[in-house]
Amino acid sequence: MSLSRAPRRRRSTSGRATLLTAVTAAGVLALASCSSSDGGGSSGNSGGNYVTGKGGISTVERGERREAPKLDGETVDGQTLDTTTLKGKVVVLNVWGSWCPPCRGEAPYFAQVSKELADAGKDVAFVGINTRDNSRQNAGAFEESYGITYPSLYDPDGKLMLRFPKGTLNPQAIPSTIVLDKEGRIAARTLVAINDVQLRSMIDPLLAEQ
């Protein structure tokens, strides 16, 4: 009888391992789910070296900023892009999905501000990170619908979001917006949908830095 029980215990252990893996995967998916909640405070930065102001926008003092990870790959329209080539400019990273209602709400403001800054000749580059879209066609239709003219990296599995190191203002929701200073360091983040005024409040101080 003891020999017949041993296999059952092994199968039970395997079952528990499978369940643990599933729970872990579910947690990762929940992290990248469409959300309008603010995960500010120290939850995204164990060092606690940032301040979250009203509206859920977190900022880091210039001397305490950390290098952003390299984000590269194919864009929604099939081109290639590497964000490390954008140093010297303020870089606005917007994580979005065509299936996400808050993303649709903020998209017109991103189209507006990106055009305004480009027309004014400002050193700002906008880069989208399209995630959890299982079709480039859906993502492309979203960009066309809202007049998004800047490129978006196509990241259906959310792998680019995981490149941000612990202890930084990393993206923890969809939508998320992260702004890098001219040296390629993470300077500001928000985990909620924003309007044009809020977006400019993240960009303008970095443009003014010498």
GROMACS elastic network, one bead per residue, 0.5 to 0.9 nm:
[ bonds ]
;  ai    aj funct       b0    kb
    1     4     6  0.52622   500
    1     5     6  0.64558   500
    2     5     6  0.51396   500
    2     6     6  0.64818   500
    3     6     6  0.55069   500
    3     7     6  0.75265   500
    4     7     6  0.62688   500
    4     8     6  0.72758   500
    5     8     6  0.52616   500
    5     9     6  0.64885   500
    5    10     6  0.89293   500
    6     9     6  0.51875   500
    6    10     6  0.63863   500
    6    11     6  0.87617   500
    7    10     6  0.50004   500
    7    11     6  0.61662   500
    7    12     6  0.85684   500
    8    11     6  0.51144   500
    8    12     6  0.61844   500
    8    13     6  0.87096   500
    9    12     6  0.50125   500
    9    13     6  0.62577   500
    9    14     6  0.86603   500
   10    13     6  0.51170   500
   10    14     6  0.62397   500
   10    15     6  0.85582   500
   11    14     6  0.50245   500
   11    15     6  0.60725   500
   11    16     6  0.86573   500
   12    16     6  0.62327   500
   12    17     6  0.86777   500
   13    16     6  0.51097   500
   13    17     6  0.63076   500
   13    18     6  0.86863   500
   14    17     6  0.50674   500
   14    18     6  0.62050   500
   14    19     6  0.86127   500
   15    18     6  0.50725   500
   15    19     6  0.61571   500
   15    20     6  0.86107   500
   16    19     6  0.50262   500
   16    20     6  0.61459   500
   16    21     6  0.86381   500
   17    20     6  0.50584   500
   17    21     6  0.62282   500
   17    22     6  0.86438   500
   18    21     6  0.51217   500
   18    22     6  0.62392   500
   18    23     6  0.86926   500
   19    22     6  0.50505   500
   19    23     6  0.61876   500
   19    24     6  0.86129   500
   20    23     6  0.51003   500
   20    24     6  0.61545   500
   20    25     6  0.85948   500
   21    24     6  0.51116   500
   21    25     6  0.61608   500
   21    26     6  0.85555   500
   22    25     6  0.50900   500
   22    26     6  0.60974   500
   22    27     6  0.86304   500
   23    26     6  0.50121   500
   23    27     6  0.62604   500
   23    28     6  0.88367   500
   24    27     6  0.50974   500
   24    28     6  0.65101   500
   24    29     6  0.88342   500
   25    28     6  0.51524   500
   25    29     6  0.63205   500
   25    30     6  0.86176   500
   26    29     6  0.50810   500
   26    30     6  0.60805   500
   26    31     6  0.85931   500
   27    30     6  0.50272   500
   27    31     6  0.62151   500
   27    32     6  0.88519   500
   28    31     6  0.50960   500
   28    32     6  0.66082   500
   28    33     6  0.87778   500
   29    32     6  0.52421   500
   29    33     6  0.61211   500
   29   158     6  0.89304   500
   30    34     6  0.84811   500
   30   173     6  0.85267   500
   31    34     6  0.87210   500
   31   172     6  0.58048   500
   31   173     6  0.60136   500
   31   174     6  0.86020   500
   32    35     6  0.82940   500
   32   131     6  0.86532   500
   32   132     6  0.84286   500
   32   158     6  0.74433   500
   32   161     6  0.85310   500
   32   171     6  0.83975   500
   32   172     6  0.62409   500
   32   173     6  0.50320   500
   32   174     6  0.60147   500
   32   175     6  0.88672   500
   33   100     6  0.87492   500
   33   132     6  0.87149   500
   33   172     6  0.86738   500
   33   173     6  0.60285   500
   33   174     6  0.59346   500
   33   175     6  0.87616   500
   34    96     6  0.85649   500
   34    97     6  0.81094   500
   34    99     6  0.83667   500
   34   100     6  0.56580   500
   34   101     6  0.78715   500
   34   102     6  0.76820   500
   34   103     6  0.84063   500
   34   173     6  0.62817   500
   34   175     6  0.65579   500
   35    38     6  0.83510   500
   35   100     6  0.82087   500
   35   101     6  0.89605   500
   35   102     6  0.75160   500
   35   173     6  0.58212   500
   35   174     6  0.56350   500
   35   175     6  0.68191   500
   35   191     6  0.80622   500
   35   192     6  0.73107   500
   35   193     6  0.88409   500
   36   102     6  0.66453   500
   36   173     6  0.79101   500
   36   174     6  0.77132   500
   36   175     6  0.74461   500
   36   191     6  0.71516   500
   36   193     6  0.64965   500
   37   173     6  0.81350   500
   37   191     6  0.69373   500
   37   192     6  0.61539   500
   38    41     6  0.89211   500
   38    55     6  0.87457   500
   38    56     6  0.60197   500
   38    57     6  0.89095   500
   38   173     6  0.84926   500
   38   190     6  0.75132   500
   38   191     6  0.53348   500
   38   192     6  0.59572   500
   39    42     6  0.85805   500
   39    43     6  0.65955   500
   39    44     6  0.73282   500
   39    56     6  0.81122   500
   39   172     6  0.73461   500
   39   173     6  0.81512   500
   39   190     6  0.85183   500
   39   191     6  0.64684   500
   39   192     6  0.87712   500
   40    43     6  0.63365   500
   40    44     6  0.68079   500
   40    45     6  0.89885   500
   40    51     6  0.86755   500
   40    52     6  0.61879   500
   40    56     6  0.63718   500
   40    57     6  0.77775   500
   40    58     6  0.68657   500
   40   189     6  0.88467   500
   40   190     6  0.77510   500
   40   191     6  0.75183   500
   41    44     6  0.71564   500
   41    45     6  0.79028   500
   41    48     6  0.77350   500
   41    50     6  0.79971   500
   41    51     6  0.72602   500
   41    52     6  0.60906   500
   41    56     6  0.89498   500
   41    58     6  0.79890   500
   42    45     6  0.50644   500
   42    46     6  0.59292   500
   42    47     6  0.75173   500
   42    48     6  0.52493   500
   42    49     6  0.83339   500
   42    50     6  0.78946   500
   42    51     6  0.87802   500
   42    52     6  0.89720   500
   43    46     6  0.67504   500
   43    48     6  0.85228   500
   44    48     6  0.85229   500
   44   166     6  0.75915   500
   44   167     6  0.65821   500
   44   168     6  0.64399   500
   44   169     6  0.55458   500
   44   170     6  0.62283   500
   44   171     6  0.82014   500
   44   172     6  0.76616   500
   45    48     6  0.55010   500
   45    49     6  0.73235   500
   45    50     6  0.77131   500
   45   166     6  0.68618   500
   45   168     6  0.50948   500
   45   169     6  0.59744   500
   45   170     6  0.79793   500
   46    49     6  0.82504   500
   46   166     6  0.74807   500
   46   168     6  0.78597   500
   47    50     6  0.82979   500
   47   167     6  0.58996   500
   47   168     6  0.81857   500
   48    51     6  0.80154   500
   48   167     6  0.81551   500
   49    59     6  0.88415   500
   49    60     6  0.65087   500
   49    61     6  0.77678   500
   49    64     6  0.69193   500
   49    65     6  0.85481   500
   50    58     6  0.63200   500
   50    59     6  0.54525   500
   50    61     6  0.70630   500
   50    64     6  0.84880   500
   50    65     6  0.89658   500
   50   169     6  0.83203   500
   50   188     6  0.87009   500
   51    57     6  0.82326   500
   51    58     6  0.53135   500
   51    59     6  0.55015   500
   51    60     6  0.66390   500
   51    61     6  0.86974   500
   52    55     6  0.83414   500
   52    56     6  0.59411   500
   52    57     6  0.54639   500
   52    59     6  0.64817   500
   52   189     6  0.89299   500
   52   190     6  0.88517   500
   53    56     6  0.57999   500
   53    57     6  0.55321   500
   53    58     6  0.61747   500
   53    59     6  0.80708   500
   54    57     6  0.67304   500
   54    58     6  0.89511   500
   55   190     6  0.83882   500
   55   192     6  0.84068   500
   55   194     6  0.85117   500
   55   198     6  0.80221   500
   56   189     6  0.83826   500
   56   190     6  0.58543   500
   56   191     6  0.71017   500
   56   192     6  0.71256   500
   57   188     6  0.69658   500
   57   189     6  0.57653   500
   57   191     6  0.77801   500
   57   192     6  0.85487   500
   57   198     6  0.82386   500
   57   202     6  0.78462   500
   58   169     6  0.79386   500
   58   187     6  0.83396   500
   58   188     6  0.54454   500
   58   189     6  0.52015   500
   58   190     6  0.62346   500
   59   169     6  0.85952   500
   59   186     6  0.87124   500
   59   187     6  0.56940   500
   59   189     6  0.66136   500
   59   202     6  0.82082   500
   60    63     6  0.82637   500
   60    64     6  0.64765   500
   60    65     6  0.59802   500
   60   169     6  0.86525   500
   60   186     6  0.76647   500
   60   187     6  0.51955   500
   60   188     6  0.63129   500
   61    64     6  0.54962   500
   61    65     6  0.65244   500
   61   187     6  0.74012   500
   62    65     6  0.57110   500
   62   181     6  0.87868   500
   62   185     6  0.89120   500
   62   187     6  0.73373   500
   63    66     6  0.88784   500
   65   168     6  0.82830   500
   65   185     6  0.57925   500
   65   186     6  0.58042   500
   65   187     6  0.61643   500
   66   167     6  0.88850   500
   66   168     6  0.68724   500
   66   169     6  0.89929   500
   66   184     6  0.85178   500
   66   185     6  0.52076   500
   66   186     6  0.57898   500
   66   187     6  0.81479   500
   67   168     6  0.88439   500
   67   180     6  0.87634   500
   67   183     6  0.81446   500
   67   184     6  0.60423   500
   67   186     6  0.62416   500
   68    71     6  0.85822   500
   68    84     6  0.87128   500
   68   163     6  0.88782   500
   68   164     6  0.68632   500
   68   165     6  0.83049   500
   68   168     6  0.85141   500
   68   180     6  0.74265   500
   68   184     6  0.60119   500
   68   185     6  0.51866   500
   68   186     6  0.56461   500
   69    83     6  0.87121   500
   69    84     6  0.82247   500
   69   160     6  0.89731   500
   69   163     6  0.61114   500
   69   164     6  0.57707   500
   69   165     6  0.75927   500
   69   184     6  0.87725   500
   69   185     6  0.88662   500
   70    82     6  0.70234   500
   70    83     6  0.62489   500
   70    84     6  0.58379   500
   70   160     6  0.88367   500
   70   163     6  0.77737   500
   70   164     6  0.88278   500
   71    81     6  0.80306   500
   71    82     6  0.58398   500
   71    83     6  0.54974   500
   71    84     6  0.73167   500
   71   153     6  0.83495   500
   71   160     6  0.64171   500
   71   161     6  0.88994   500
   71   163     6  0.78154   500
   72    75     6  0.88429   500
   72    80     6  0.74024   500
   72    81     6  0.54021   500
   72    83     6  0.63104   500
   72    84     6  0.82757   500
   72   153     6  0.73154   500
   72   160     6  0.81732   500
   73    79     6  0.83472   500
   73    80     6  0.55853   500
   73    81     6  0.57114   500
   73    82     6  0.67479   500
   73   153     6  0.64056   500
   73   154     6  0.74672   500
   73   155     6  0.83941   500
   74    77     6  0.78826   500
   74    78     6  0.56302   500
   74    79     6  0.54683   500
   74    81     6  0.63261   500
   74   152     6  0.84783   500
   74   153     6  0.57566   500
   74   154     6  0.60083   500
   74   155     6  0.84212   500
   75    78     6  0.51355   500
   75    79     6  0.52113   500
   75    80     6  0.58534   500
   75    81     6  0.67459   500
   75   128     6  0.89297   500
   75   129     6  0.86069   500
   75   130     6  0.86635   500
   75   151     6  0.63798   500
   75   152     6  0.52666   500
   75   155     6  0.84898   500
   76    79     6  0.74791   500
   76   130     6  0.77091   500
   76   136     6  0.57908   500
   76   137     6  0.83100   500
   76   139     6  0.67618   500
   76   140     6  0.63855   500
   76   151     6  0.73059   500
   76   152     6  0.58217   500
   76   153     6  0.60133   500
   76   154     6  0.50678   500
   76   155     6  0.88082   500
   77    80     6  0.89801   500
   77   136     6  0.76921   500
   77   140     6  0.71238   500
   77   151     6  0.78937   500
   77   152     6  0.82030   500
   77   153     6  0.88769   500
   77   154     6  0.86026   500
   78   154     6  0.86451   500
   79   151     6  0.86359   500
   79   153     6  0.88947   500
   80   153     6  0.81524   500
   81    85     6  0.85367   500
   81   151     6  0.82266   500
   81   152     6  0.86728   500
   81   153     6  0.72051   500
   82    85     6  0.59670   500
   82    86     6  0.78528   500
   83    86     6  0.54307   500
   83    87     6  0.77998   500
   83    91     6  0.83439   500
   83   127     6  0.81354   500
   83   184     6  0.87395   500
   84    87     6  0.60530   500
   84   184     6  0.73021   500
   85    88     6  0.87263   500
   86    89     6  0.59604   500
   86    90     6  0.81357   500
   86    91     6  0.72397   500
   86   125     6  0.73241   500
   86   182     6  0.83713   500
   86   184     6  0.78119   500
   87    90     6  0.76676   500
   87    91     6  0.80928   500
   87   181     6  0.83138   500
   87   182     6  0.57011   500
   87   183     6  0.56605   500
   87   184     6  0.54819   500
   88    91     6  0.89816   500
   88   123     6  0.76511   500
   88   124     6  0.89629   500
   88   181     6  0.81427   500
   88   183     6  0.60784   500
   88   184     6  0.76630   500
   89   122     6  0.86119   500
   89   124     6  0.52481   500
   89   125     6  0.64809   500
   89   180     6  0.83823   500
   89   181     6  0.70834   500
   89   183     6  0.77031   500
   89   184     6  0.80843   500
   89   207     6  0.83916   500
   90   123     6  0.62670   500
   90   125     6  0.62619   500
   90   126     6  0.85457   500
   90   179     6  0.70590   500
   90   180     6  0.56575   500
   90   183     6  0.81558   500
   90   184     6  0.77832   500
   90   203     6  0.72915   500
   90   206     6  0.68047   500
   90   207     6  0.67522   500
   91   123     6  0.86399   500
   91   124     6  0.57362   500
   91   126     6  0.58310   500
   91   127     6  0.72749   500
   91   178     6  0.82671   500
   91   179     6  0.56362   500
   91   180     6  0.50009   500
   91   181     6  0.67265   500
   91   182     6  0.74635   500
   91   184     6  0.76960   500
   91   203     6  0.86007   500
   92   124     6  0.73917   500
   92   125     6  0.62047   500
   92   127     6  0.60875   500
   92   128     6  0.80721   500
   92   177     6  0.70935   500
   92   178     6  0.60507   500
   92   180     6  0.64863   500
   92   203     6  0.78533   500
   93   125     6  0.86593   500
   93   126     6  0.62207   500
   93   127     6  0.50490   500
   93   128     6  0.56179   500
   93   129     6  0.69854   500
   93   176     6  0.81317   500
   93   177     6  0.55747   500
   93   178     6  0.50842   500
   93   179     6  0.60433   500
   93   180     6  0.79403   500
   94   110     6  0.87503   500
   94   126     6  0.78070   500
   94   127     6  0.64798   500
   94   129     6  0.59470   500
   94   130     6  0.83188   500
   94   152     6  0.85901   500
   94   174     6  0.89940   500
   94   175     6  0.70888   500
   94   176     6  0.59011   500
   94   178     6  0.65429   500
   94   179     6  0.86004   500
   95   103     6  0.85299   500
   95   127     6  0.88223   500
   95   128     6  0.58872   500
   95   130     6  0.60116   500
   95   131     6  0.70453   500
   95   152     6  0.89193   500
   95   161     6  0.84203   500
   95   171     6  0.77271   500
   95   173     6  0.82595   500
   95   174     6  0.60945   500
   95   175     6  0.52919   500
   95   176     6  0.51175   500
   95   177     6  0.62329   500
   95   178     6  0.84465   500
   96    99     6  0.86585   500
   96   100     6  0.72165   500
   96   102     6  0.89027   500
   96   103     6  0.57787   500
   96   104     6  0.86766   500
   96   107     6  0.89849   500
   96   128     6  0.70709   500
   96   129     6  0.61506   500
   96   130     6  0.51084   500
   96   131     6  0.61900   500
   96   132     6  0.86007   500
   96   174     6  0.57880   500
   96   175     6  0.51025   500
   96   176     6  0.72606   500
   96   177     6  0.89324   500
   97   100     6  0.53724   500
   97   101     6  0.87272   500
   97   103     6  0.66223   500
   97   104     6  0.84683   500
   97   129     6  0.83152   500
   97   130     6  0.54438   500
   97   131     6  0.54732   500
   97   132     6  0.63462   500
   97   133     6  0.61218   500
   97   139     6  0.72282   500
   97   142     6  0.86251   500
   97   174     6  0.73263   500
   97   175     6  0.76675   500
   98   101     6  0.79798   500
   98   103     6  0.71919   500
   98   104     6  0.71715   500
   98   130     6  0.79691   500
   98   131     6  0.86081   500
   98   132     6  0.86486   500
   98   133     6  0.68191   500
   98   138     6  0.65581   500
   98   139     6  0.57340   500
   98   140     6  0.88927   500
   98   141     6  0.84112   500
   98   142     6  0.58145   500
   98   143     6  0.86241   500
   99   103     6  0.81036   500
   99   104     6  0.82945   500
   99   132     6  0.83818   500
   99   133     6  0.73949   500
   99   138     6  0.86403   500
   99   139     6  0.89800   500
  100   103     6  0.52602   500
  100   104     6  0.65480   500
  100   105     6  0.89370   500
  100   174     6  0.74515   500
  100   175     6  0.77839   500
  101   104     6  0.51283   500
  101   105     6  0.63641   500
  101   106     6  0.89980   500
  102   106     6  0.63983   500
  102   107     6  0.86003   500
  102   174     6  0.81914   500
  102   175     6  0.68720   500
  102   192     6  0.78846   500
  102   193     6  0.56649   500
  102   194     6  0.88380   500
  103   106     6  0.53845   500
  103   107     6  0.59907   500
  103   174     6  0.75096   500
  103   175     6  0.57781   500
  103   193     6  0.65654   500
  104   107     6  0.52818   500
  104   108     6  0.77487   500
  104   142     6  0.82780   500
  104   146     6  0.81488   500
  105   108     6  0.71468   500
  105   109     6  0.83651   500
  105   193     6  0.71636   500
  105   194     6  0.83655   500
  105   195     6  0.86367   500
  106   109     6  0.55179   500
  106   110     6  0.66433   500
  106   111     6  0.89867   500
  106   175     6  0.88872   500
  106   193     6  0.56267   500
  106   194     6  0.57684   500
  106   195     6  0.60533   500
  106   196     6  0.83944   500
  107   110     6  0.51830   500
  107   111     6  0.62701   500
  107   112     6  0.86239   500
  107   143     6  0.85640   500
  107   146     6  0.62726   500
  107   147     6  0.84416   500
  107   148     6  0.76362   500
  107   193     6  0.89070   500
  107   195     6  0.88136   500
  108   111     6  0.50753   500
  108   112     6  0.60894   500
  108   113     6  0.86689   500
  108   146     6  0.57840   500
  108   147     6  0.73769   500
  108   148     6  0.80221   500
  108   195     6  0.85632   500
  108   196     6  0.87138   500
  109   113     6  0.60442   500
  109   114     6  0.83649   500
  109   194     6  0.78997   500
  109   195     6  0.55957   500
  109   197     6  0.87824   500
  109   199     6  0.81402   500
  110   113     6  0.52974   500
  110   114     6  0.58921   500
  110   115     6  0.83858   500
  110   126     6  0.86389   500
  110   148     6  0.75557   500
  110   194     6  0.89216   500
  110   195     6  0.79235   500
  110   196     6  0.70255   500
  110   199     6  0.78683   500
  111   114     6  0.54261   500
  111   115     6  0.62336   500
  111   116     6  0.86983   500
  111   146     6  0.70255   500
  111   147     6  0.59409   500
  111   148     6  0.51283   500
  111   149     6  0.72231   500
  111   150     6  0.83962   500
  112   115     6  0.53412   500
  112   116     6  0.62082   500
  112   117     6  0.87650   500
  112   147     6  0.85440   500
  112   148     6  0.87238   500
  112   196     6  0.75687   500
  113   117     6  0.61176   500
  113   118     6  0.84418   500
  113   196     6  0.63922   500
  113   199     6  0.78299   500
  113   200     6  0.75734   500
  114   117     6  0.53658   500
  114   118     6  0.61118   500
  114   119     6  0.85775   500
  114   124     6  0.80715   500
  114   125     6  0.79749   500
  114   126     6  0.67224   500
  114   148     6  0.85766   500
  114   149     6  0.84314   500
  114   150     6  0.78974   500
  115   118     6  0.50859   500
  115   119     6  0.60043   500
  115   120     6  0.84951   500
  115   149     6  0.83566   500
  116   119     6  0.52089   500
  116   120     6  0.62032   500
  116   121     6  0.87519   500
  116   122     6  0.89097   500
  117   120     6  0.50049   500
  117   121     6  0.62581   500
  117   122     6  0.53552   500
  117   123     6  0.80116   500
  117   124     6  0.69960   500
  118   121     6  0.50874   500
  118   122     6  0.59675   500
  118   123     6  0.79966   500
  118   124     6  0.74532   500
  118   125     6  0.85308   500
  119   122     6  0.77736   500
  121   124     6  0.84948   500
  122   125     6  0.88493   500
  122   207     6  0.80528   500
  123   182     6  0.86663   500
  123   207     6  0.75311   500
  124   182     6  0.88653   500
  124   203     6  0.82987   500
  124   207     6  0.80717   500
  125   150     6  0.81273   500
  126   150     6  0.60415   500
  126   151     6  0.74585   500
  126   152     6  0.86036   500
  127   150     6  0.62958   500
  127   151     6  0.55651   500
  127   152     6  0.54343   500
  127   153     6  0.73756   500
  128   150     6  0.74811   500
  128   151     6  0.61837   500
  128   153     6  0.60775   500
  128   154     6  0.85307   500
  129   151     6  0.86469   500
  129   152     6  0.51550   500
  129   154     6  0.63008   500
  129   155     6  0.65543   500
  129   158     6  0.88768   500
  129   160     6  0.80184   500
  129   161     6  0.85357   500
  130   133     6  0.69550   500
  130   139     6  0.71482   500
  130   152     6  0.60946   500
  130   153     6  0.59797   500
  130   154     6  0.51103   500
  130   155     6  0.55796   500
  130   156     6  0.69290   500
  130   158     6  0.84372   500
  131   134     6  0.84656   500
  131   153     6  0.85383   500
  131   154     6  0.66181   500
  131   157     6  0.65322   500
  131   158     6  0.54806   500
  131   159     6  0.87241   500
  131   160     6  0.88326   500
  131   161     6  0.88745   500
  131   174     6  0.85000   500
  132   135     6  0.89576   500
  132   155     6  0.70988   500
  132   157     6  0.59510   500
  132   158     6  0.65422   500
  133   136     6  0.71576   500
  133   138     6  0.71429   500
  133   139     6  0.67499   500
  133   154     6  0.83603   500
  133   155     6  0.78854   500
  133   156     6  0.52445   500
  133   157     6  0.83651   500
  134   137     6  0.88583   500
  134   138     6  0.79721   500
  134   139     6  0.87690   500
  134   156     6  0.60274   500
  134   157     6  0.87424   500
  135   138     6  0.54153   500
  135   139     6  0.66915   500
  135   140     6  0.87374   500
  135   156     6  0.82104   500
  136   139     6  0.50436   500
  136   140     6  0.59355   500
  136   141     6  0.84368   500
  136   154     6  0.75505   500
  137   140     6  0.50247   500
  137   141     6  0.60034   500
  137   142     6  0.85331   500
  138   141     6  0.51472   500
  138   142     6  0.62649   500
  138   143     6  0.88322   500
  139   142     6  0.51023   500
  139   143     6  0.64237   500
  139   144     6  0.87758   500
  139   154     6  0.84605   500
  140   143     6  0.51486   500
  140   144     6  0.62319   500
  140   145     6  0.85262   500
  141   144     6  0.51080   500
  141   145     6  0.59530   500
  141   146     6  0.86604   500
  142   145     6  0.51093   500
  142   146     6  0.63182   500
  142   147     6  0.84520   500
  142   148     6  0.81750   500
  143   146     6  0.54677   500
  143   147     6  0.58711   500
  143   149     6  0.72624   500
  143   150     6  0.89063   500
  144   147     6  0.51679   500
  144   148     6  0.62959   500
  144   149     6  0.80121   500
  145   148     6  0.78585   500
  148   151     6  0.81071   500
  152   155     6  0.89497   500
  153   160     6  0.89490   500
  155   158     6  0.54401   500
  155   159     6  0.66128   500
  155   160     6  0.66311   500
  155   161     6  0.87078   500
  156   159     6  0.79559   500
  157   160     6  0.82962   500
  158   161     6  0.56337   500
  158   162     6  0.71081   500
  159   162     6  0.53148   500
  159   163     6  0.69863   500
  160   163     6  0.53579   500
  160   164     6  0.77610   500
  161   164     6  0.62074   500
  161   170     6  0.75300   500
  161   171     6  0.62694   500
  161   172     6  0.80508   500
  162   165     6  0.75915   500
  162   170     6  0.83836   500
  162   171     6  0.84191   500
  163   170     6  0.88174   500
  164   167     6  0.88246   500
  164   168     6  0.70457   500
  164   169     6  0.80877   500
  164   170     6  0.55837   500
  164   171     6  0.77709   500
  165   168     6  0.60680   500
  165   169     6  0.86845   500
  165   170     6  0.73046   500
  166   169     6  0.82893   500
  166   170     6  0.75671   500
  167   170     6  0.80524   500
  168   186     6  0.74839   500
  169   172     6  0.88458   500
  169   178     6  0.77409   500
  169   186     6  0.68862   500
  169   187     6  0.81080   500
  169   188     6  0.72755   500
  169   189     6  0.62299   500
  169   190     6  0.88200   500
  170   176     6  0.87898   500
  170   178     6  0.77621   500
  170   186     6  0.87002   500
  170   189     6  0.77233   500
  171   174     6  0.78862   500
  171   175     6  0.84105   500
  171   176     6  0.56009   500
  171   177     6  0.73573   500
  171   178     6  0.73727   500
  171   189     6  0.78193   500
  171   190     6  0.82277   500
  171   191     6  0.70367   500
  172   175     6  0.86273   500
  172   176     6  0.70319   500
  172   191     6  0.68524   500
  173   176     6  0.57139   500
  173   191     6  0.58785   500
  173   192     6  0.78980   500
  174   177     6  0.88447   500
  174   191     6  0.71972   500
  174   192     6  0.77946   500
  174   193     6  0.86320   500
  175   190     6  0.85712   500
  175   191     6  0.62564   500
  175   192     6  0.61124   500
  175   193     6  0.61665   500
  176   189     6  0.72833   500
  176   190     6  0.57659   500
  176   192     6  0.62177   500
  176   193     6  0.73971   500
  177   188     6  0.81594   500
  177   189     6  0.55422   500
  177   190     6  0.53358   500
  177   191     6  0.65490   500
  177   192     6  0.79470   500
  177   193     6  0.83422   500
  177   194     6  0.87235   500
  177   199     6  0.87979   500
  178   186     6  0.71120   500
  178   187     6  0.76068   500
  178   188     6  0.56759   500
  178   190     6  0.66612   500
  178   191     6  0.87502   500
  178   202     6  0.88289   500
  179   185     6  0.84403   500
  179   186     6  0.62502   500
  179   187     6  0.58410   500
  179   188     6  0.51622   500
  179   189     6  0.63522   500
  179   202     6  0.69431   500
  179   203     6  0.70318   500
  179   206     6  0.87839   500
  180   183     6  0.75808   500
  180   184     6  0.54197   500
  180   185     6  0.51280   500
  180   187     6  0.53262   500
  180   188     6  0.70433   500
  180   203     6  0.88157   500
  180   206     6  0.82773   500
  181   184     6  0.54469   500
  181   185     6  0.54324   500
  181   186     6  0.65563   500
  181   187     6  0.59870   500
  181   188     6  0.87349   500
  181   203     6  0.86923   500
  181   206     6  0.58784   500
  181   207     6  0.80060   500
  181   209     6  0.86223   500
  182   185     6  0.74070   500
  182   206     6  0.75685   500
  182   207     6  0.80601   500
  182   209     6  0.85928   500
  184   187     6  0.89269   500
  186   189     6  0.80560   500
  187   202     6  0.85191   500
  187   206     6  0.81088   500
  188   202     6  0.64350   500
  188   203     6  0.86654   500
  189   202     6  0.80526   500
  190   193     6  0.79291   500
  190   194     6  0.81582   500
  191   194     6  0.89672   500
  194   197     6  0.80965   500
  194   198     6  0.59387   500
  194   199     6  0.65284   500
  195   198     6  0.54626   500
  195   199     6  0.61787   500
  195   200     6  0.87152   500
  196   199     6  0.50491   500
  196   200     6  0.61277   500
  196   201     6  0.85667   500
  197   200     6  0.52258   500
  197   201     6  0.62277   500
  197   202     6  0.89327   500
  198   201     6  0.50087   500
  198   202     6  0.66347   500
  198   203     6  0.89753   500
  199   202     6  0.53254   500
  199   203     6  0.65047   500
  199   204     6  0.87464   500
  200   204     6  0.56600   500
  200   205     6  0.85935   500
  201   204     6  0.58150   500
  201   205     6  0.70256   500
  202   205     6  0.67231   500
  202   206     6  0.74848   500
  203   206     6  0.55364   500
  203   207     6  0.64289   500
  203   208     6  0.89779   500
  204   207     6  0.50736   500
  204   208     6  0.63515   500
  204   209     6  0.89605   500
  205   208     6  0.51600   500
  205   209     6  0.66238   500
  206   209     6  0.52395   500
  206   210     6  0.87028   500
  207   210     6  0.80748   500
